[in-house]
Amino acid sequence: MKKWMVCALVVVCAFVAACASSVQRRQDGVESRPAGEKFSKVELTVDPAATTDPNDLVRFEDQKLQAMIERNLEASGLIDKASLSLVRVVITDIRVRSTFNAFMWGFMAGDDHIVGDVSLIGDKGEPRHTFKVSASYALGGFAGMNETRMGWLFEEFSKLTLAEIKGEPAAGGK
């Protein structure tokens, strides 16, 4: 009976730690988004030091992440093509497990994650607010397929970014 309890505890801990996300605000004295400010676009780049594995860059589709962030901003009424302000995202850390490793080994193969610095750039080109967004996914099994994992990561990263821009508390955010 003890063996089953230990196994159940390990499984529960694995599921609790499987998906995590956070937002860390910079203590740089820069104000948050002024009420009513809208943005013309999202500018997303990947830092060359974000990964040492070239396969991560093949599996990570930066255009999809950028489009998802833009869609969430637009759905919230925060996109205005005439605005001079923009949202700048620099991806600083990426890890994407192979489908085989995610499927076969699940959380034991580590996690997939995206970490990025987000800056709200004002109409004069100055950063108004900067924060770090982190999303990770460690489940496997049938949920281990690349589309499922990356879709969840992109959506979580986008939701956290939107919540911070709007000044709302985000689930998992700090």
C-alpha positions in Angstrom: 0.0 0.0 0.0 2.9 2.4 0.8 4.3 1.9 -2.7 1.0 2.9 -4.3 0.9 6.0 -2.0 4.4 7.0 -3.0 3.6 6.5 -6.7 0.4 8.5 -6.4 2.3 11.3 -4.7 4.9 11.4 -7.4 2.3 11.5 -10.1 0.4 14.3 -8.4 3.6 16.3 -7.9 4.5 15.8 -11.6 1.1 17.1 -12.7 1.3 20.1 -10.4 4.7 21.1 -11.7 4.0 20.2 -15.3 2.7 23.5 -16.5 3.9 26.8 -15.0 4.0 30.4 -15.9 4.9 33.8 -14.4 5.3 37.5 -15.0 8.1 39.3 -13.4 8.0 43.1 -13.4 11.2 45.0 -13.7 12.1 47.4 -10.9 13.3 50.0 -13.4 11.0 52.9 -12.4 9.2 52.8 -15.7 5.5 53.3 -15.5 2.9 50.8 -16.7 0.8 51.4 -19.8 -1.2 54.7 -19.5 -4.9 54.1 -19.6 -6.3 54.1 -23.1 -2.9 53.6 -24.9 -3.1 51.4 -27.9 -0.3 49.8 -29.9 0.3 49.7 -33.7 1.9 46.2 -33.7 3.9 43.5 -31.9 7.6 43.3 -32.8 9.0 39.9 -31.9 12.6 38.8 -32.2 14.5 35.8 -31.0 17.8 36.5 -29.2 20.6 34.4 -30.8 21.6 33.2 -27.4 18.1 31.9 -26.7 19.1 28.3 -27.4 22.1 26.3 -28.3 20.1 23.6 -30.0 19.2 24.5 -33.6 16.3 22.0 -33.5 14.6 24.3 -30.9 14.5 27.1 -33.5 13.0 24.7 -36.1 10.2 23.6 -33.7 9.6 27.2 -32.4 7.5 29.2 -34.8 8.0 32.9 -33.8 5.4 34.1 -36.4 2.7 32.0 -34.7 3.6 33.5 -31.3 3.6 37.0 -32.7 0.3 36.5 -34.4 -1.3 35.1 -31.2 -0.1 38.1 -29.2 -1.5 40.5 -31.8 -4.8 38.6 -31.9 -5.2 38.8 -28.2 -4.4 42.5 -28.1 -6.8 43.2 -31.0 -9.6 41.2 -29.3 -9.1 43.5 -26.3 -9.2 46.6 -28.4 -5.5 47.5 -27.9 -4.4 47.5 -31.5 -4.6 50.8 -33.5 -2.6 50.9 -36.7 -2.3 54.7 -36.4 -0.6 54.5 -33.0 3.1 55.2 -32.7 3.4 52.9 -29.6 4.4 49.2 -30.0 4.9 46.0 -28.0 8.4 44.7 -28.3 9.0 41.0 -27.4 12.5 39.6 -27.3 12.6 35.8 -26.7 15.5 35.1 -24.5 15.2 31.3 -23.7 13.6 28.5 -25.7 13.5 24.8 -25.2 11.3 22.5 -27.3 11.5 18.7 -26.7 11.3 16.4 -29.6 7.9 14.8 -30.0 9.4 11.4 -29.3 10.9 12.5 -26.0 7.8 14.4 -24.9 5.6 11.4 -25.8 7.8 8.6 -24.4 9.3 10.3 -21.3 6.8 13.1 -20.5 7.9 15.3 -17.6 11.0 13.1 -17.1 12.4 14.6 -20.3 12.3 18.1 -18.8 10.0 20.9 -20.0 9.4 22.9 -23.0 9.6 26.6 -22.2 9.5 30.1 -23.7 11.0 33.1 -21.7 10.9 36.6 -23.1 11.3 40.2 -22.2 8.4 42.4 -23.2 8.7 46.2 -23.5 5.9 48.6 -24.1 7.5 51.2 -26.3 6.0 54.7 -26.2 5.4 57.0 -29.2 8.8 58.6 -28.7 10.6 55.3 -28.8 11.1 55.1 -25.0 10.3 52.0 -23.0 7.2 52.7 -20.8 7.1 49.3 -19.0 9.2 46.2 -19.2 8.5 42.7 -17.8 9.6 39.1 -18.2 7.1 36.5 -19.3 7.8 32.8 -18.7 5.7 29.8 -19.7 6.7 26.1 -19.4 5.0 22.9 -20.3 6.2 19.5 -19.1 3.4 17.1 -19.8 3.8 14.3 -22.3 1.7 11.3 -23.4 -0.9 12.2 -26.1 -0.5 15.8 -25.1 3.1 15.5 -26.1 2.5 16.3 -29.7 4.4 19.5 -30.9 1.2 21.4 -31.9 -0.5 20.7 -28.6 2.6 21.8 -26.5 3.5 24.8 -28.6 -0.1 25.9 -28.9 -0.4 25.8 -25.1 2.9 27.7 -24.6 2.0 30.4 -27.2 -1.5 30.9 -25.7 -0.1 31.1 -22.1 2.6 33.5 -23.1 0.1 35.6 -25.0 -2.4 35.6 -22.1 0.2 36.6 -19.5 1.5 39.4 -21.8 -2.0 40.7 -22.3 -2.9 40.6 -18.6 0.2 42.5 -17.7 -0.4 45.1 -20.4 -4.0 45.6 -19.1 -2.8 45.7 -15.5 -4.8 42.7 -14.5 -3.7 39.9 -12.3 -2.8 36.8 -14.3 -3.1 33.2 -13.1 0.3 32.0 -12.3 1.8 35.5 -12.5 3.9 37.1 -9.8 
